Amino acid sequence: MSSGLLHPECSRVFRVKSEKDDPGRPLRLHRHQVDAVQAARALKP
């Protein structure tokens, strides 16, 4: 999520956690998710 596509806070909030106190690793978006976010951003006035 470090590509700047989403708000920087998303990389802190959306993580894969394996244990309760584990900060986890960042999520990676699937291609269709990236395409959807880019399409939505393109509609933004």
N, C-alpha and C positions, 0 to 999 in steps of 0.2 A: 504494500500500500504506500510505498514511499515514492511513487511516481508523480505525486501531486494531484492525482485524479480525484481523491476524496479529501475531506478535511483532515488535517494532521491528527486530530484527536481520535479519529477512527482507528489508527494503528495502536493506540493505547487501550481502547475499549474492546475491539474485536480481536481476540487472541485465542489460540488453542492452548487450553490448560490441561495438564495431566494430573495435577494435585491441587488441593485447596489453596496453598500459599505460593504456588508456582506462578510467576508472572506470565508464563507461556510464551509461545513463539507467535510471530505475526501471521495472520491469515493471508493466503494468496487468493486473489479473485480468479474465477474461471473466465475463459475468453468471452462467453456470452454475458457474464456480469459486467465485464469491462465495456463491452459493446453497448449494453443497456445504459450504463452510467454516461458514456460519451454521447449517446443519442439524446438522453434527457438533458444533458448540459447544453447540447446544440439548440434545444428549444428555448432555453433560458433567454429572456429579452435583455 
